[in-house]
């Protein structure tokens, strides 16, 4: 079991605190454990939602088609590459 070393302070109104305390009692865990677990579930949900990209079938098809196409550098990239190869 790891020991907690960081703190998170939270201000609540009395009714919110009572509701959270009641829910923690119903689960049989301390309020701090109940709140930590709930916050961690929400954090994981947010992170997953922000990192996940969902494409429609048409978007997926266009993406895979572009991904499979041979790379074609544009004019600006060609000029930049020429400067790197021959900086004089």
Secondary structure, 3 states (H helix, E strand, C coil): CCCCCCCCCCCCCHHHHHHHHHHHHHHCCCHHHHHHHHHHHHHHHHHHHHHCCCCCHHHHHHHHHHHHCCCCCCHHHHHHHHHHHCCC
